[in-house]
């Protein structure tokens, strides 16, 4: 297996002017993610001389951190759960080189099943916690593949911010690199760091933290099952593109007979297709269960009253809970339509009261986990391909590799070509046999919609 050799480890501080010291309180939207981990994305770019990009990446990162200085700071679980930034704080940047041959790079950026082990070395790990328990919330790594391209790995702890904010950070860094700074007109908007914009009259933060303390004081989890004698095959990651015509076909099929069901969005259509295929490949759900479950996070910035700015930095997500009769999802040709109807119903229910039942969200999530639900990470609306040109073109592949850590999770993103050819890409991590079953179901379900893969 190809090796990744570290060329240099750099501590990158925000460019001035930045505050000499600053604190940001967490909100109830952040609290639920405190004991999770980082969202990890890999951005792959083709480049004939990738080593030449490393000085540009290193010199432009301070400009992005000037706007996003909390990402160079730490999060403390003591003293009120606050983000802290002090002069001298810096973000870890790793510059590395892969010994992979040219074909290895091409395989990594393909859509078919790829060995996930080859990607793990491209992911930057967050440094260990400090002696006082505070921990850094972000890290980046640039790995060059000589003669072929480079991979930019970005890890951001979910307690620091959600995908919308993390993507804005990457787009800001890309603009600083591409334009030589952030002083021009063609740059992303600055993040809004004011946490006081999140109203919390019912002390949802206090209730969420209290609930987490109760859960932490409970009995320990059951021991893991005995290790199997045979070694489990290494998981593979694959991307399943859906063209606009294919998505439209799924939407049409999910709303038939015409007018009897609302026409689903691209997010709903792709999620419904993935849910059905994961169930039929036995990657999620419980054998014999009458009901099957799905979880996803809904963006709340525009749904709050008053709404938050789109550039608000932090988390602003709420969980949505979906369930449906297993038989409707797994039997016959109507599974995707049934899944889409259930997801659409959950969205409409959520929009009637975006914060309704918020004090019970965490407990409800934990109660559903034994049912092995499908969950969704990312969204085609985040634009991980759009605006992430560092000066050498759009990414040829973007992968959310952290979905491996939560079994049954799929990632959704827009297509890489930017021309409307591919509307949505579904990312999946599964053992090889389950991936083959998923791929077969995926092809069959799309074919039933009248648009072959």
Secondary structure, DSSP 8 states (H G I E B T S, - for coil): ---EEEEEEEEE---SS--SEEEEE--HHHHTTTTS-EEEEEEEEE-TTTHHHHHHHHHHHHHHHHH-GGGGSEEESSTTTEEEEETT--EEEEEEEE---HHHHHHHTSSS-EETHHHHTTS-------TTS-EE-EEEEEEEETTTEEEEEEEEETTT--HHHHHHHHHHHHHHHHHTSS-SSSS----B--GGGS--TT-HHHHHHHHHHHHHTS----------SS-----EEEEEEEEHHHHHHHHHHHTTTTTSS----HHHHHHHHHHHHHHHTTSSS-TT-SEEEEEEEEE-TTTSSS---TTB-S--EEEEEEEEEHHHHHSSS-HHHHHHHHHHHHHHHHHT-TTTTGGGHHHHHHHHHTT--EEEE--GGG-SSTT---SS-S-SEEEEGGGGGSTTEEEEE--SSSSSSEEEEEEEEE-HHHHHHHHHHHHHHHHHTT---
